[in-house]
Amino acid sequence: MMLKDFLRNRVVLVDLLAVLFGISSWISINGLWVELPLLVQHLPEGWALPSYLSIIVQMANIGPITYGLMRSCMKTPPSQNKSITLLLAVGCGASLALALGWDFTSVIDGKMRSTGLFICVFFLSLVDCTSSVLFLPYMGIFRQVYLNSYLIGEGMSGFVPSIAALAQGVSGNPVCVTLENGTSIIQEVTDQARFTTSGFFIFLLGMMILSLLAFLFLQHLPTARSERISSNMSSRSSATFSDALQDTSPDAVDADTISQESMTHHQQPRNKQPVKYNKYLLLSIQCFICFLSNGALPSIQSYSCLPYGNTVYHMAVTLNAMANPMMAFLAFFLPCTRQTVITALAVVGSLLSAFIITTALYSPAMIGTVEVGGTFVVLTWVVSGAMFSYVKVSVAGMCRDSGWLFHCGVLTQVGSAGGALLMFILVNQVNMFQGYYVTC
């Protein structure tokens, strides 16, 4: 009976297309992040690679800013469906280039740099960040029942590549091997991964192509067009675009916060009375949490995990990526509107972050043994990531109820960019964090 009620007022095909469309929102960057345990072993930046990628992702926020200015300043705003088609086509092209040229390097300022990876990551980040202000407004022209399907797909953009990364496995650590003639060589252990990095990126390319096809079907398929509630896309998208600017924050690691903000924004009644919260406390918590979770901590994750081996790094990255969307959905079903609880969770998460930073500062030494220390490192990353995801979603909901979503979005970006910039300087200029590289 419940299944009949669920299917009565919807077209399952449109649900499926909305899910596939939503997956493209952040799958590229989420997928890239869970592949880092393999990338840091092959690319010249080594353990410092995450700090470079964090900065590139923040730079890509020029995409949604440019689109917003174009809509505000141009006499004829850009077509929404053409913009999305172009954006997804760029994503497919960048994904193909990533699969073919992720290991291309060149000399810049006297040092070898991962030029191919950096260029591809910038364009993929441009796609993912700009999707925040394009995809949700587009889904606003369909009946509301399909919004949840899109948001499920958006959450799966972090879950799907994590499952693929777990299936892929991870390569071992390079070791120094002495041959029979007494010569010592560095042997890279790569046979443990079930498929190559290029194969993983081809999988991401396939998902991006599916998302592009799903959007084209949503746009042109008569069955999908019949589920729209507005034929005037320009006026409808203009209104929802303003909502999206306030309800979303284009950030690679904050996709689940976007999902939750948008979900609650569309589903809660409009006549709900605002609840009195401490504005400065909530905004300070949001800025600080994003400083840690979106900027600082991802930049030093390699230094925190790799002393315990590639497997620990692999598990910490993938399980953390899986925990984020799960906590976002938990916050939807069990929302928290008590400032004291949110503050307590933020404090506990900050204490766990202090342990993470300590492990990174100890690098390449370990705190404890590989088994005990590595277990604590993985648990700390997963639990802190889950807490931060829940806190960000809850704070966004409180800010929405109080009319502070714009300020929340601004401080989310300020915190994320500040954390990424600070850690980039500490890692690459101050050399505060040290990696370990096998020598013979």
Secondary structure, 3 states (H helix, E strand, C coil): CHHHHHHHCCCHHHHHHHHHHHHCCCHHHHHHHHCHHHHCCCCCCHHHHHHHHHHHHHHCCHHHHHHHHHHHHCCCCCCHHHHHHHHHHHHHHHHHHHHHHCCCCEEECCEEECHHHHHHHHHHHHHHHHHCCCHHHHHCCECCHHHHHHHHHHHHHHHHHHHHHHHHCCCCCCEEEECCCCCEEEECCCCCCCCCHHHHHHHHHHHHHHHHHHHHHHHHCHHHHCCECCCCHHHHHHHHHHHHHHHCCCCHHHHHHHHHHHHHHHHCCCCCCCCCCCHHHHHHHHHHHHHHHHHHHHHCHHHHHHHHCHHHHHHHHHHHHHHHHHHHHHHHHCCCCCHHHHHHHHHHHHHHHHHHHHHHHHCCCCCCCHHHHHHHHHHHHHHHHHHHHHHHHHHHHHHHHHCCHHHHHHHHHHHHHHHHHHHHHHHHCCCCCCCCCCCC
